[in-house]
Amino acid sequence: MSDDDQRQAPLLLPTVVRTQMTFGGDVDTVLRVRNESGRTAARKPRDWPFQRFARDLDAWMAAQDIPDITNLARLAGMAPSTVWNWTQGHSRPTRATLRKIAEVLEVDVRELEVSAGLSSPAEVGLTQYEPADPVDSELSKLESHWRDASPELRQQIIEKVRWVNDWIEMAQQISKG
């Protein structure tokens, strides 16, 4: 192709169309993207609190000693890519899939619905909803490591916890002035 042909070739941009699609019984808005080859792909916009949902999932998994989303998905009978797509905001869980996850995590499905932005606490009758606390999740992991640790590893854990506590105290003193 000559330089003249390259300059005259039209620039083909992807076409984006907002449409309604059904996902597991729930109707949702998606973006359909058509590239220059004519192929299309549907992507839901990231208009839901997927980051909060991902943090909550981590905390609930830690409480059940489920090490990662691959294991969570398999225990719930779904593909690991499905759960990964939720945590990245590429797709949103349906109420049906949340019921499966709730059984595995031993969590009230209403909490999952609120975390995923499908319902408000008032809509599902939760008077005291609080998102999962990531500190609780990490403490649960630490407790599990402690139970399984050798005496040498326990000593190392103690040293690290003391270092973190010293760091927090120093940061608090600095912030007080």
C-alpha positions in Angstrom: 0.0 0.0 0.0 1.4 3.4 -1.0 1.6 6.4 1.2 -1.3 8.0 -0.8 -3.5 4.9 -0.2 -2.8 5.0 3.6 -3.7 8.7 3.8 -7.0 8.1 1.9 -8.1 5.1 3.8 -11.1 6.0 6.1 -10.6 5.8 9.8 -13.0 3.1 11.1 -13.9 3.7 14.8 -15.9 1.2 16.8 -19.6 1.8 17.0 -21.1 1.7 20.5 -24.8 1.1 21.0 -26.6 0.9 24.4 -29.2 -1.9 24.4 -31.2 -4.0 26.9 -30.3 -7.7 27.3 -31.5 -10.4 29.6 -29.0 -12.0 32.0 -30.3 -14.9 34.0 -33.8 -13.5 34.1 -32.7 -9.9 34.9 -32.9 -7.3 32.2 -29.9 -5.0 32.2 -28.4 -2.3 30.0 -25.3 -3.3 28.1 -23.0 -1.7 25.6 -22.7 -3.5 22.3 -19.5 -2.6 20.6 -19.0 -3.2 16.8 -15.4 -3.0 15.6 -14.2 -2.4 12.1 -14.4 -6.1 11.3 -18.1 -6.1 12.0 -17.8 -8.3 15.1 -19.8 -7.3 18.2 -19.3 -7.8 21.9 -21.6 -6.9 24.7 -20.2 -5.2 27.8 -22.2 -4.0 30.7 -21.2 -0.5 31.9 -19.5 -0.4 35.3 -22.4 1.4 36.9 -22.6 -0.7 40.0 -20.4 -0.9 43.1 -18.2 -3.8 41.9 -15.2 -2.7 44.0 -17.2 -2.8 47.2 -18.7 -6.1 46.1 -15.1 -7.5 45.5 -13.9 -6.4 48.9 -17.0 -7.9 50.6 -16.5 -11.2 48.7 -12.8 -11.3 49.9 -13.9 -10.8 53.5 -16.7 -13.4 53.3 -14.4 -15.9 51.7 -11.7 -15.4 54.3 -14.3 -16.0 57.0 -15.1 -19.4 55.4 -11.4 -20.2 54.7 -12.0 -20.1 50.9 -8.6 -19.0 49.5 -9.7 -17.5 46.2 -12.5 -16.8 43.7 -11.6 -20.0 41.7 -12.5 -22.1 44.7 -15.6 -20.0 45.5 -16.8 -20.4 42.0 -16.3 -24.2 41.9 -18.0 -24.6 45.3 -21.0 -22.6 43.9 -21.0 -24.7 40.7 -20.1 -21.9 38.3 -17.1 -20.9 36.2 -14.3 -19.0 37.9 -14.4 -16.5 35.0 -17.9 -15.6 36.1 -16.9 -14.5 39.6 -13.7 -12.9 38.2 -15.8 -10.8 35.8 -17.9 -9.6 38.8 -14.8 -8.5 40.7 -13.6 -6.5 37.7 -16.9 -4.9 37.0 -17.3 -6.6 33.6 -20.5 -8.3 34.5 -22.9 -8.1 37.4 -24.2 -11.1 39.4 -27.9 -11.9 39.2 -30.1 -12.7 42.2 -30.0 -16.4 41.2 -26.2 -16.5 41.2 -26.1 -14.6 44.5 -28.2 -17.3 46.1 -25.6 -19.9 45.1 -22.8 -17.8 46.5 -24.7 -17.0 49.7 -25.1 -20.8 50.4 -21.3 -21.3 50.0 -20.3 -18.3 52.0 -23.0 -18.9 54.7 -24.1 -15.3 54.3 -27.6 -13.8 54.1 -28.4 -13.4 50.4 -29.8 -10.0 51.2 -26.4 -8.8 52.2 -25.0 -9.9 48.9 -27.8 -8.1 47.0 -27.0 -4.9 48.9 -23.3 -5.3 48.3 -23.8 -5.9 44.6 -26.1 -2.8 44.4 -29.1 -4.8 43.4 -31.1 -3.6 46.4 -30.9 -1.1 49.2 -30.8 -2.3 52.8 -34.3 -0.9 53.4 -35.7 -2.7 50.3 -34.6 -6.1 51.6 -35.4 -5.4 55.3 -31.9 -5.1 56.6 -31.9 -2.7 59.4 -28.2 -3.1 60.4 -26.3 -3.7 57.2 -22.6 -3.0 57.3 -20.3 -3.9 54.4 -17.8 -6.7 55.3 -14.8 -5.3 57.1 -11.5 -6.0 55.4 -9.7 -5.9 58.7 -11.8 -8.8 60.0 -10.9 -10.7 56.9 -7.2 -10.2 57.4 -7.5 -11.1 61.1 -9.3 -14.3 60.2 -6.5 -15.2 57.8 -3.9 -14.3 60.4 -5.7 -16.5 63.0 -5.7 -19.4 60.5 -2.0 -19.0 59.8 -1.3 -18.9 63.5 -3.1 -22.2 64.2 -1.1 -23.9 61.4 2.2 -22.3 62.2 5.4 -23.9 63.6 6.9 -22.3 66.7 9.5 -20.6 64.5 6.9 -19.2 62.2 4.8 -18.0 65.2 7.8 -16.0 66.5 8.1 -14.4 63.1 4.4 -13.6 63.1 4.7 -12.0 66.5 7.6 -9.8 65.3 5.6 -8.6 62.3 2.5 -7.8 64.4 4.7 -5.9 66.8 6.2 -4.0 63.9 2.7 -3.1 62.5 1.6 -2.0 66.0 4.7 0.2 66.4 4.1 1.7 62.9 0.5 2.5 63.7 1.5 4.2 67.0 4.1 6.3 65.3 1.7 7.3 62.5 -0.9 8.3 65.2 1.7 10.4 67.0 2.8 12.2 63.8 -0.8 12.9 62.8 -1.4 14.5 66.3 1.5 16.9 65.7 
